[in-house]
Amino acid sequence: MLVQPRGPRFFARNRRDGARLLSSTLTIAVIGLVGWQHTAGRVVASIAGALSLFWWLQYRQLKQ
């Protein structure tokens, strides 16, 4: 019997969906970097960059 972890999941359970999430956050981070001169651009780039790093670390741990 497979036991499902409780609580919210912050990343996908397969590599295909994980790659989609990762590429989306990288795209948003690049958009934020384009507008780096504005405060909102810095905030978007920083948050998306941190989330991309976290999701990349999670992606590396997926087996399938």
ABEGO torsion letter per residue (X at the ends): XBBBBBEBBABBABAAAAAAAAAAAAAAAAAAAAAAABAAAAAAAAAAAAAAAAAAAAAAABAX
